[in-house]
Amino acid sequence: MRAQLSKALGGVRGMVEAAVPTIGFTATYVVTDQVRTAVYAGIGAAVLLLLVRLAQRSNPQFVLNSLLGIAIAAFFAMRSGRAEDAFIPGILLNAAYGAGMLLSIAMRWPVVGFLIGTVTGDPTGWRSDPGILRLCSRLTWILLAPCVLRVVVQYPVYLTEGDQSGLLGVAKIAMGWPLQVAALATMVWVLARGRTPLESRPGATA
Protein backbone atom coordinates (compact mmCIF):
# COMPACT_ATOMS: atom_id res chain seq x y z
CA MET A 1 0.00 0.00 0.00
CA ARG A 2 2.75 2.48 0.90
CA ALA A 3 4.54 1.75 -2.38
CA GLN A 4 1.30 2.32 -4.30
CA LEU A 5 0.74 5.66 -2.58
CA SER A 6 4.29 6.79 -3.31
CA LYS A 7 3.86 5.82 -6.96
CA ALA A 8 0.60 7.74 -7.24
CA LEU A 9 2.25 10.91 -5.86
CA GLY A 10 5.29 10.65 -8.15
CA GLY A 11 7.84 9.53 -5.59
CA VAL A 12 10.89 11.58 -4.63
CA ARG A 13 12.13 11.76 -8.24
CA GLY A 14 8.88 13.26 -9.48
CA MET A 15 8.98 15.88 -6.74
CA VAL A 16 12.60 16.77 -7.53
CA GLU A 17 11.72 17.09 -11.21
CA ALA A 18 9.00 19.53 -10.26
CA ALA A 19 11.51 21.69 -8.35
CA VAL A 20 14.41 21.81 -10.82
CA PRO A 21 12.81 24.19 -13.39
CA THR A 22 11.93 26.64 -10.60
CA ILE A 23 15.51 26.49 -9.32
CA GLY A 24 16.77 27.21 -12.85
CA PHE A 25 14.38 30.12 -13.32
CA THR A 26 15.02 31.73 -9.93
CA ALA A 27 18.80 31.30 -9.91
CA THR A 28 19.12 32.66 -13.45
CA TYR A 29 16.97 35.68 -12.70
CA VAL A 30 18.92 36.49 -9.53
CA VAL A 31 22.18 36.35 -11.50
CA THR A 32 21.10 38.07 -14.74
CA ASP A 33 18.07 40.18 -13.72
CA GLN A 34 16.58 39.18 -17.10
CA VAL A 35 13.10 37.65 -17.16
CA ARG A 36 13.46 36.21 -20.67
CA THR A 37 16.80 34.55 -19.88
CA ALA A 38 15.38 33.12 -16.66
CA VAL A 39 12.38 31.75 -18.55
CA TYR A 40 14.66 30.04 -21.07
CA ALA A 41 16.68 28.53 -18.23
CA GLY A 42 13.59 27.15 -16.52
CA ILE A 43 12.13 25.69 -19.70
CA GLY A 44 15.54 24.34 -20.74
CA ALA A 45 15.88 22.50 -17.42
CA ALA A 46 12.44 20.93 -17.86
CA VAL A 47 13.24 19.86 -21.43
CA LEU A 48 16.54 18.33 -20.28
CA LEU A 49 14.72 16.32 -17.61
CA LEU A 50 12.24 15.15 -20.23
CA LEU A 51 15.06 13.99 -22.53
CA VAL A 52 16.59 12.03 -19.66
CA ARG A 53 13.25 10.33 -19.01
CA LEU A 54 12.84 9.48 -22.68
CA ALA A 55 16.39 8.15 -22.91
CA GLN A 56 15.71 5.91 -19.91
CA ARG A 57 12.34 4.92 -21.36
CA SER A 58 10.68 5.73 -18.06
CA ASN A 59 7.34 7.38 -17.39
CA PRO A 60 7.61 11.09 -18.37
CA GLN A 61 4.30 12.06 -16.73
CA PHE A 62 5.74 14.14 -13.90
CA VAL A 63 8.33 15.85 -16.13
CA LEU A 64 5.56 16.78 -18.58
CA ASN A 65 3.60 18.23 -15.66
CA SER A 66 6.67 20.23 -14.69
CA LEU A 67 7.18 21.43 -18.26
CA LEU A 68 3.56 22.54 -18.50
CA GLY A 69 3.87 24.36 -15.18
CA ILE A 70 7.00 26.29 -16.14
CA ALA A 71 5.49 27.13 -19.54
CA ILE A 72 2.42 28.67 -17.87
CA ALA A 73 4.63 30.51 -15.37
CA ALA A 74 6.77 31.79 -18.26
CA PHE A 75 3.68 33.14 -20.03
CA PHE A 76 2.68 35.17 -16.97
CA ALA A 77 6.20 36.49 -16.39
CA MET A 78 6.89 37.46 -20.01
CA ARG A 79 3.48 39.03 -20.49
CA SER A 80 3.99 41.44 -17.59
CA GLY A 81 7.80 41.61 -17.60
CA ARG A 82 7.75 40.98 -13.85
CA ALA A 83 9.58 37.86 -12.65
CA GLU A 84 7.40 37.53 -9.57
CA ASP A 85 4.34 37.02 -11.77
CA ALA A 86 5.78 33.63 -12.71
CA PHE A 87 4.74 32.43 -9.27
CA ILE A 88 1.10 33.49 -9.49
CA PRO A 89 -0.05 30.33 -11.38
CA GLY A 90 1.48 28.14 -8.68
CA ILE A 91 -0.24 30.11 -5.90
CA LEU A 92 -3.58 29.94 -7.72
CA LEU A 93 -3.11 26.23 -8.46
CA ASN A 94 -2.42 25.44 -4.82
CA ALA A 95 -5.50 27.42 -3.80
CA ALA A 96 -7.58 25.45 -6.32
CA TYR A 97 -6.08 22.12 -5.20
CA GLY A 98 -6.75 22.99 -1.57
CA ALA A 99 -10.36 23.99 -2.26
CA GLY A 100 -10.89 20.86 -4.37
CA MET A 101 -9.51 18.53 -1.70
CA LEU A 102 -11.53 20.25 1.02
CA LEU A 103 -14.67 19.84 -1.08
CA SER A 104 -13.86 16.17 -1.74
CA ILE A 105 -13.61 15.54 2.01
CA ALA A 106 -16.88 17.37 2.68
CA MET A 107 -18.63 15.31 -0.01
CA ARG A 108 -17.11 12.08 1.37
CA TRP A 109 -15.21 11.39 -1.86
CA PRO A 110 -11.67 12.18 -0.61
CA VAL A 111 -9.06 12.68 -3.32
CA VAL A 112 -6.59 10.17 -1.88
CA GLY A 113 -9.12 7.42 -2.48
CA PHE A 114 -8.99 8.13 -6.20
CA LEU A 115 -5.18 8.31 -6.15
CA ILE A 116 -5.09 4.87 -4.60
CA GLY A 117 -7.82 3.61 -6.92
CA THR A 118 -5.94 4.62 -10.06
CA VAL A 119 -2.97 2.54 -8.93
CA THR A 120 -4.95 -0.50 -7.73
CA GLY A 121 -7.21 -0.50 -10.79
CA ASP A 122 -10.41 -0.07 -8.74
CA PRO A 123 -11.21 3.68 -8.85
CA THR A 124 -14.23 3.63 -6.49
CA GLY A 125 -14.15 0.27 -4.70
CA TRP A 126 -12.43 1.79 -1.67
CA ARG A 127 -15.55 3.84 -0.84
CA SER A 128 -17.65 0.77 -0.02
CA ASP A 129 -15.65 0.22 3.19
CA PRO A 130 -16.37 2.88 5.90
CA GLY A 131 -12.97 2.26 7.49
CA ILE A 132 -11.12 2.87 4.25
CA LEU A 133 -13.25 5.95 3.59
CA ARG A 134 -12.27 7.44 6.95
CA LEU A 135 -8.62 6.60 6.33
CA CYS A 136 -8.67 8.25 2.90
CA SER A 137 -10.25 11.36 4.43
CA ARG A 138 -7.46 11.61 7.02
CA LEU A 139 -4.81 11.13 4.34
CA THR A 140 -6.46 13.81 2.18
CA TRP A 141 -6.28 16.28 5.10
CA ILE A 142 -2.54 15.60 5.28
CA LEU A 143 -2.16 16.10 1.51
CA LEU A 144 -4.19 19.32 1.76
CA ALA A 145 -1.92 20.92 4.38
CA PRO A 146 1.03 21.79 2.06
CA CYS A 147 -1.32 23.54 -0.40
CA VAL A 148 -2.74 25.72 2.36
CA LEU A 149 0.71 26.55 3.75
CA ARG A 150 2.02 27.57 0.31
CA VAL A 151 -0.85 29.98 -0.28
CA VAL A 152 -0.71 31.42 3.24
CA VAL A 153 3.05 32.07 2.99
CA GLN A 154 3.60 32.92 -0.68
CA TYR A 155 0.63 35.13 -1.51
CA PRO A 156 1.43 37.79 1.13
CA VAL A 157 5.04 37.82 -0.15
CA TYR A 158 3.76 38.37 -3.71
CA LEU A 159 1.66 41.33 -2.51
CA THR A 160 4.68 42.97 -0.88
CA GLU A 161 6.02 45.98 -2.80
CA GLY A 162 9.23 45.60 -4.77
CA ASP A 163 10.76 42.68 -6.65
CA GLN A 164 10.06 39.63 -4.51
CA SER A 165 10.95 37.01 -7.16
CA GLY A 166 14.04 35.79 -5.30
CA LEU A 167 12.16 35.32 -2.04
CA LEU A 168 9.24 33.72 -3.85
CA GLY A 169 11.60 31.35 -5.63
CA VAL A 170 13.18 30.28 -2.34
CA ALA A 171 9.74 29.86 -0.76
CA LYS A 172 8.46 27.85 -3.73
CA ILE A 173 11.46 25.51 -3.66
CA ALA A 174 11.49 25.15 0.14
CA MET A 175 7.73 24.55 0.22
CA GLY A 176 7.67 22.36 -2.86
CA TRP A 177 9.02 18.83 -2.71
CA PRO A 178 10.26 19.09 0.92
CA LEU A 179 6.71 19.74 2.11
CA GLN A 180 5.40 17.07 -0.24
CA VAL A 181 7.92 14.56 1.08
CA ALA A 182 6.94 15.50 4.64
CA ALA A 183 3.27 15.01 3.79
CA LEU A 184 4.04 11.66 2.15
CA ALA A 185 6.09 10.58 5.18
CA THR A 186 3.22 11.55 7.48
CA MET A 187 0.79 9.58 5.33
CA VAL A 188 3.08 6.54 5.47
CA TRP A 189 3.34 6.96 9.26
CA VAL A 190 -0.45 7.00 9.54
CA LEU A 191 -0.61 3.81 7.48
CA ALA A 192 2.14 2.17 9.55
CA ARG A 193 0.81 2.98 13.04
CA GLY A 194 -0.87 -0.39 13.19
CA ARG A 195 -3.31 -2.46 11.21
CA THR A 196 -5.25 -0.10 8.97
CA PRO A 197 -8.43 -1.07 7.08
CA LEU A 198 -6.37 -1.25 3.88
CA GLU A 199 -3.98 -3.71 5.46
CA SER A 200 -6.72 -5.93 6.88
CA ARG A 201 -8.51 -6.53 3.59
CA PRO A 202 -7.80 -9.84 1.86
CA GLY A 203 -4.98 -9.52 -0.65
CA ALA A 204 -3.97 -6.04 0.53
CA THR A 205 -0.29 -5.17 0.51
CA ALA A 206 1.64 -2.62 2.57
URDA-V782290 format. One record per backbone hydrogen bond with DSSP energy under -1.0 kcal/mol. NH is the residue of the N-H (numbers start at 1). CO is the residue of the C=O. Records with the same first field share a line. If there is no record, write none. Layout:
# URDA-V782290
NH->CO ; CO
This chain:
# URDA-V782290
2->206
5->1
6->2
7->3
8->4
9->5
10->7
11->6
14->10
15->11
16->12
17->13
18->14
19->15
20->16
23->19
24->20
25->21
26->22
27->23
28->24
29->25
30->26
31->27
32->28
33->29
38->34
39->35
40->36
41->37
42->38
43->39
44->40
45->41
46->42
47->43
48->44
49->45
50->46
51->47
52->48
53->49
54->50
55->51
56->52
58->53
64->60
65->61
66->62
67->63
68->64
69->65
70->66
71->67
72->68
73->69
74->70
75->71
76->72
77->73
78->74
79->75
80->76
81->77
85->82
86->83
87->84
91->87
92->88
93->89
94->90
95->91
96->92
97->93
98->94
99->95
100->96
101->97
102->98
103->99
104->100
105->101
106->102
107->103
108->105
109->104
113->110
115->111
116->112
117->113
118->114
120->116
121->117
127->124
128->125
129->126
133->129
134->130
135->131
136->132
137->133
138->134
139->135
140->136
141->137
142->138
143->139
144->140
145->141
148->144
149->145
150->146
151->147
152->148
153->149
154->150
155->151
158->154
159->155
168->164
169->165
170->166
171->167
172->168
173->169
174->170
175->171
176->173
180->176
181->177
182->178
183->179
184->180
185->181
186->182
187->183
188->184
189->185
190->186
191->187
192->188
200->196
204->201
